[in-house]
Amino acid sequence: MIASQSRDVVRFLTRKVGADDAPDLAQEAVLRVLRHAERGVVENPASLLRVTAMNLARDFARRRRTEGKYVVGGLTVDELAGSAPSPAARLEATQSASRVFDALDSLSPRCREVFVMRRFENLHQEEIARRLGISRNMVEKHLRTAFRELKQALD
């Protein structure tokens, strides 16, 4: 399913970021969807792939605009400062991401589903309520519970 969608994602990303960077961003989008699927059921992987690709394209464009402000003689500020992340910083980031995924896994299935739809798919509460057949108040309750439990798990 995702493999057939990946061609469409590459075409979309080519229009957004250019042919040079589109394959890398498409690969990243597919990897993120596959990682997400490992943690639970993804009801609409094609939709999640499209949203992920759109977000990656938006982040890529934003990063390019920011980099354009800080380029000196072909070198970025990071290159000039030589501030590549240390192995310890990379390990800490990896461990932090692992804690977030573990915390997400600890949520109840419905609570996790509502949280993912809101935070990762950027759906509004009304749309989540409609898709899941629950009230908007119940969506808000699930979101409050998710935020509270995630905060507790990460503190």
C-alpha positions in Angstrom: 0.0 0.0 0.0 2.7 2.5 1.0 5.0 1.5 -1.9 2.3 2.4 -4.4 1.7 5.7 -2.6 5.4 6.5 -2.5 5.5 7.4 -6.2 2.8 9.9 -5.7 4.6 11.3 -2.7 7.8 11.7 -4.7 5.9 13.6 -7.5 4.3 15.8 -4.9 7.6 16.5 -3.1 9.3 17.2 -6.5 6.8 20.0 -7.1 7.3 21.4 -3.6 11.1 21.1 -3.0 12.7 20.1 -6.3 13.9 16.9 -7.8 17.2 16.8 -5.9 15.7 16.7 -2.4 12.3 15.0 -3.1 13.5 11.3 -3.0 15.2 11.8 0.4 12.1 13.5 1.9 9.9 10.8 0.4 12.0 8.1 2.0 11.9 9.9 5.3 8.1 10.2 5.1 7.7 6.5 4.4 10.1 5.6 7.2 8.1 7.8 9.6 4.8 6.1 8.6 6.3 2.7 9.0 7.7 3.5 12.4 4.3 4.8 13.4 2.6 1.6 12.1 5.0 -0.5 14.2 3.5 1.2 17.3 -0.1 0.5 16.5 -2.7 0.3 13.8 -2.8 3.0 11.2 -6.3 3.3 9.9 -5.4 5.3 6.8 -1.7 4.9 5.9 -2.1 6.8 2.6 -3.5 9.8 4.4 -0.8 9.7 7.1 1.9 9.4 4.3 0.5 12.5 2.5 0.3 14.6 5.7 3.8 13.5 6.7 5.1 14.4 3.3 3.4 17.8 3.4 4.8 18.5 6.9 8.3 17.5 5.8 8.1 19.7 2.7 6.9 22.6 4.9 9.8 22.0 7.4 12.3 21.7 4.5 11.2 25.1 3.0 11.3 26.7 6.4 14.8 25.4 7.0 16.0 26.6 3.6 14.6 30.1 4.3 16.3 30.2 7.7 19.6 28.8 6.3 19.5 31.5 3.6 19.7 34.2 6.3 22.8 32.7 7.9 25.0 31.7 5.1 28.5 33.3 5.0 30.7 32.5 2.1 28.9 29.3 1.3 29.1 28.1 4.9 26.3 28.0 7.4 26.6 29.3 11.0 26.9 25.7 12.2 29.7 24.9 9.8 31.5 28.1 10.8 31.1 27.3 14.5 31.9 23.6 14.0 29.0 22.6 16.2 28.1 19.2 14.9 26.1 17.3 17.6 28.3 15.3 19.9 27.7 11.5 20.2 26.4 12.2 23.7 23.9 14.7 22.4 22.8 12.3 19.7 22.4 9.5 22.2 20.4 11.8 24.5 18.1 12.8 21.6 17.6 9.1 20.7 16.8 8.2 24.3 14.4 11.1 24.5 12.5 10.0 21.4 12.4 6.5 22.7 10.8 7.8 25.9 8.2 9.7 23.9 7.3 6.6 21.9 7.1 4.5 25.0 4.8 7.1 26.6 2.6 7.0 23.6 2.4 3.3 23.7 1.3 3.5 27.4 -1.9 5.4 26.4 -5.2 3.7 26.0 -5.9 2.8 22.3 -8.7 5.4 22.0 -6.7 8.1 23.8 -3.7 7.4 21.6 -5.8 7.5 18.5 -7.3 10.9 19.4 -3.9 12.3 20.3 -2.3 11.1 17.0 -5.1 12.5 14.9 -4.8 15.8 16.6 -1.0 16.2 16.9 0.3 14.2 13.9 -2.5 14.5 11.4 -3.4 18.1 12.4 -7.2 17.3 12.6 -9.5 19.6 14.5 -11.5 18.3 17.4 -14.7 18.5 15.4 -13.2 16.3 12.6 -11.8 13.8 15.1 -15.2 13.5 16.8 -16.9 13.0 13.4 -14.5 10.3 12.3 -14.6 8.4 15.6 -18.3 8.9 16.2 -17.8 10.6 19.6 -18.7 14.0 21.0 -16.3 16.9 20.8 -16.2 17.0 24.6 -15.1 13.4 24.6 -12.3 14.3 22.2 -11.2 17.1 24.5 -11.3 14.7 27.5 -9.1 12.2 25.6 -6.6 15.0 24.7 -6.4 16.2 28.3 -5.9 12.7 29.5 -3.2 12.1 26.9 -1.3 15.3 27.7 -1.5 14.6 31.4 -0.3 10.9 31.1 2.4 11.9 28.6 3.7 14.6 30.9 3.8 12.2 33.8 5.6 9.6 31.8 8.2 12.0 30.5 8.8 13.8 33.9 
